[in-house]
């Protein structure tokens, strides 16, 4: 594949001779259809933004290691900060790239969450003027991986999807140019049917 060429819905896989063979992929995923692979640089790029593929177990083990060192609450805020930066930068970037309104940017980012494998995002409430966002995430990749490594669901005392919480918080903060408060009020890792997030602007 040429440097910077769009994947255009095709997946490159090496055959037995080490060459790359093209396979047709599902074109319903707008991210995959426009994802570019820089073979020389070893980079996956969407609209000028670099992404990476990583197993969720890697992130969950990192999260658990940090929790063991500094406690679950502080570890959650550290992960939230990382997600916040990503959400803030991406929300602004895609709003500019596509000419989105604030509402369209939120809807795009939530749809993108599902298309990159984080879970199925469903916007339940969105108020732009006073900025309030409520999102349900079904089959959260982080909660699912975290729960799979627990001895029992009842062992989990707090929500664990801090990266999603951070992304949604950063998204609203970036679009509103204001301060926000973000919470995860339900979590699959705690035995809830899905994860639920609430973000509100702070006057």
PyMOL commands that set and color helices and strands:
alter all, ss='L'
color gray80, all
select helices_A, chain A and resi 30-34+56-70+72-98+102-115+141-148+153-155+162-176+188-190
alter helices_A, ss='H'
color red, helices_A
select strands_A, chain A and resi 5-6+10-14+20-24+36-38+43-46+49-51+120-127+132-138+179-186+195-202
alter strands_A, ss='S'
color yellow, strands_A
deselect
rebuild
show_as cartoon
